[in-house]
Amino acid sequence: MKAVFALVLLALFAIVAADVSELSGPSNEYLPPFKNEQDFGRIAAGFGPPTQSGEPAPAHSFGPDGYRYKNPTARRF
């Protein structure tokens, strides 16, 4: 029991005495995100999927028996 207490006390002392001075300040090693609002609409429009018609695609589809099935996927192990 004394050994466990001594081990816990030693671990707490090691945590308190640890040198974490490099973690105290904010890091300036990254660039903040660039905001250019005038080009946002033009750039974002090119990332969407192409649309074929004005009619929206169905949210889900059911099989002839009334259940919804997932398409099988090829899994490689």
Summary of the structure (lengths in Angstrom):
residues: 77
radius of gyration: 29.3
end to end distance: 49.1
largest distance: 77.0
contacts: 64
relative contact order: 0.05
helix: 36%
strand: 0%
